[in-house]
């Protein structure tokens, strides 16, 4: 990462040291250049501002700069100030001296549990392999976002910055946003809650991290849908929990099988409205079985209300939390799919008697969520822009989903089985006799961004592909499906 222009590296001045002050400044800059913290062409602070920052006279700073200029680390041009010399290689690689072993005891790496090691997979690679377009999972129709309205709200709040808005906020989040979220989920999702039960978080991953710290100890057992959401599995494994895979069918999580496998699990993690990746909806009978088990076992249910806003042909399914009269459900929602992922705003609905416990954990993690975009989002929802945008997106995604299903059936026919097309912004293809990871690799070379279904399994995987249709227009889908057909036929 490049250092912003005019920002000095850390310069430590020790007035009691034998090393002259100018030499200390010189060494600080030279070290920053040699280890890559300062790069060729970056502007450095003026001697006046650096001297003021360090609390010294300008003379040692002038002397240090003169030495660095003389040795070729700095260059100075009229009208552009002093910068790191553009003649330097970028980055600079200096071989490190080999340390001599003097017989001191050496500590090896801390041993990791097998489950922890299994979760250490190259996360960045997941995002490097993603791209905008067909059929990237989790991306939205960015081009249809109401930029003008959003930008106007951002500008409005930029003009309203006050001393209070610069201070720490409530660990639960901005009250105005919690009020409108509580009203929204009560109306649209039948969630039982008040604003003081809502916690604003940095997306669903942080919501799950806080919940895991609040409810689970190392070695606790957790039910997870099989196949299920891999990022959730990582959180549980990093916490030292034992993940118990529970199969999913057309009615959602098989509660009886979960009880058979581990009746004393501390938590069940479910996405009942739209399961990832198969897209099934948990039936009413399974929902009631799950709530009854949680009450009887003294366990908890984490409800990830994934993609619940988008259903095609039926109205949205009400939340599992709304059926729970015993406060055993922690509800997670996010704005990543209904607005845009980089907003990084989500929310938890917490049982009343656990709120203070969750707040304590949140405070230890990052004190409070950033306030600015909470204010913008609160106005966006309160003024009706959110509901209008949601209605437009439902119609848009419905058309894209229909185009994808029709194209798949026309192009691939009996080769595939489609799953989960009734809701959300993705569907799954079940493949017979085809290794999905190899298909994904070949498809990436054709700018088709797929997720292998097998990656969502802990046990013996089913081969298939997860296809998102949120970020590809209906008119472009047929040609993308033809390319997919060519990839499948190129074995």
Secondary structure, DSSP 8 states (H G I E B T S, - for coil): ----TT--------TTSSS-HHHHHHHHHHHHHHTTSS-TT-B---HHHHHHHHTS-HHHHHHHHHHHHHTTSEEEETTTEEEE-TTS-SS-----------S----------HHHHHT---HHHHHHT--SSTB-TT---GGGS-HHHHHHHHHHHHTT--TGGGS---TT--HHHHHHHHHHHHHHS-----GGGEEEESHHHHHHHHHHHHH--TT-EEEEEES--HHHHHHHHHTT-EEEEEEEETTEE-HHHHHHH-TT-SEEEE--SS-TTT-----HHHHHHHHHHHHHHT-EEEEE-TTTT-BSSS-----SGGG-SSS-EEEEEESTTTT-GGG--EEEE--GGGHHHHHHHHHHHHSS--SHHHHHHHHHHHTTHHHHHHHHHHHHHHHHHHHHHHHHHHHHGGGEEEE-TTBSSEEEEEESS--HHHHHHHHHTTT---EEGGGG-SSS---EEEEE-TTS-HHHHHHHHHHHHHHHT--
